[in-house]
Amino acid sequence: MHIQGLRSTSTTISTVLMACSRSSHMYNGKFVHGYILRNKICGHILCAEFIFKEMPKDNVVSWNVIISGMS
């Protein structure tokens, strides 16, 4: 996708990162991380972290969302 000039969605990027982590391809994972930083795809992680810290911790959905977002 990158070579063809196509812009990745957050779902695509998250899936590629998961695939890299499961297959131990650190070089590819570092490339994706750099791509995220260069293209400012990170979103508002600090804001999300603040909200997560303030909410009740008994909600499994909240935990899954923040873990997915951080990964």
Number of C-alpha atoms within 10 A of each C-alpha: 7 8 5 6 7 8 10 14 10 14 9 11 16 17 12 15 21 15 14 17 14 10 10 11 12 13 10 15 18 13 12 17 15 12 15 16 11 10 9 9 14 13 11 8 12 9 10 14 13 10 10 15 10 8 10 8 11 8 9 8 10 14 13 11 13 14 10 11 15 12 10
